[in-house]
Amino acid sequence: MSQRYASTRRSILAAAVGVSVFGIALLSAWHNGRSFSFFSGRQHMTYASLRGISDAVRAYHQAYGAIPASLSDLAGLENGYSWVNPNGPTLDGWGRPFIYLREESGFEVLSFGRDGQPGGVGLDADLSTSDLKGRAPLPTLGQFLFELPTGTIVSWCLATGALGAILTFYLVRSPRVSWSLMGKIGATVLAAGVVAGWMMFLHIPTGH
C-alpha cells in the first residue's frame, strides 16, 4: 500500500470518526441539556401552574359541589390564590391567559404553548390539565439547534468532532480493519465524548 493511498484512507477514516463524534456529542447535548430551565423554563412554569390550578378546581368542587364558573373564583380558596389572578386573567408562562373550559364530564385548562397556536411539538406543544401524568414537552432537536441560544454548545460539539478526527488521523497509522484499530477508534471516541461532556456542561447557560 503506497504512503499516499494509506494517508487518504486515514483521512477518510478520521473524517468519519469526526462526524460520528460530532453527532454523538450533539445528540447527547440535546438529550441532557433540553430539560435545563434556561431552555424550557416557561414549559415547566406553565406545567406547574396547571397542576396547581387542577388541584384548586377539584378542591373548589369538593367544597361547593360544582366546578367554578371561572378561574378567578378559585381565589377564595385557601390554597388556590397563589395559582390564579383574582383581578384579571390567569396567565401561562408566555404571558397569555389560560383557556378554561367547563365540560359535562369536568373541566380542562389549556395553554397553547410558546407559539400560542393549537397543536405543535416541543416548545410549541399544547399543555393541558387533561395530560399531567408525564412531564412538560421538551425542545425538539431542531428547536434546540436553531431556536435556542445553544451556539456555544454546538461549537463545542464541533470542536469535539474535530478533536476526534485529529486523534484518529495521528493515532491510527494503518487503516486496515483489525481489533487494534477498533480499539483505538473506540478509545478516541470515548475520550472525545468525555471531553465534550465536561465542556458542554461548563458552557450550558444558566440564565443568571
DAZI-V524018 format. One record per backbone hydrogen bond with DSSP energy under -0.5 kcal/mol. CO is the residue of the C=O (numbers start at 1). NH is the residue of the N-H. E is the energy in kcal/mol with one decimal. If there is no record, write none. Layout:
co=<CO;CO>
nh=<NH;NH>
e=<E;E>
//
This chain:
co=<2;3;4;5;6;7;8;9;10;11;12;13;14;15;16;17;18;19;20;21;22;23;24;25;26;27;28;29;30;33;36;36;37;40;41;42;43;44;45;46;47;48;49;50;51;52;53;54;55;56;57;58;59;60;61;70;71;72;73;74;77;80;80;81;84;85;89;90;92;96;98;99;99;101;101;103;106;108;109;110;111;112;113;121;122;123;127;128;140;141;142;143;143;148;150;151;152;153;154;155;156;157;158;159;160;161;162;163;164;165;166;167;168;171;178;179;180;181;182;183;184;185;186;187;188;189;190;191;192;193;194;195;196;197;198;199;200;201;203>
nh=<6;7;8;9;10;11;12;13;14;15;16;17;18;19;20;21;22;23;24;25;26;27;28;29;30;31;32;33;34;36;39;40;41;44;45;46;47;48;49;50;51;52;53;54;55;56;57;58;59;60;61;62;63;64;65;73;74;75;76;77;81;83;84;84;86;88;91;98;95;92;100;101;110;103;108;106;103;101;129;99;127;117;116;124;125;114;111;131;144;145;146;147;148;150;154;155;156;157;158;159;160;161;162;163;164;165;166;167;168;169;170;171;172;173;182;183;184;185;186;187;188;189;190;191;192;193;194;195;196;197;198;199;200;201;202;203;204;204;205>
e=<-2.5;-2.4;-2.1;-2.3;-2.3;-2.1;-2.3;-2.6;-2.8;-2.5;-2.3;-2.4;-2.7;-2.5;-2.2;-3.0;-2.4;-2.5;-2.7;-2.9;-2.5;-2.5;-2.4;-2.5;-2.4;-2.7;-2.5;-2.3;-1.8;-1.7;-1.6;-2.0;-1.6;-2.0;-2.6;-2.4;-2.8;-2.4;-2.1;-2.5;-2.0;-2.3;-3.0;-2.6;-2.3;-2.2;-2.7;-2.0;-2.1;-2.4;-2.5;-2.1;-1.9;-2.9;-2.1;-1.2;-1.7;-1.4;-1.1;-1.8;-0.9;-1.2;-0.7;-0.9;-0.7;-1.1;-0.5;-3.0;-1.8;-3.1;-0.6;-0.6;-2.8;-0.5;-2.1;-1.0;-3.0;-3.2;-1.7;-2.7;-3.0;-0.7;-0.7;-2.3;-1.4;-2.1;-2.5;-1.4;-2.6;-2.0;-2.7;-2.0;-0.7;-2.6;-2.6;-2.2;-2.0;-2.0;-2.3;-2.5;-2.3;-2.3;-2.5;-2.4;-2.5;-2.2;-2.6;-2.7;-2.2;-2.3;-2.0;-2.5;-2.3;-1.1;-2.6;-2.5;-2.2;-2.6;-2.7;-2.5;-2.3;-2.8;-2.5;-2.7;-2.6;-2.5;-2.3;-2.2;-2.5;-2.6;-2.1;-2.5;-2.9;-2.0;-2.0;-1.1;-0.7;-0.7;-0.5>
//
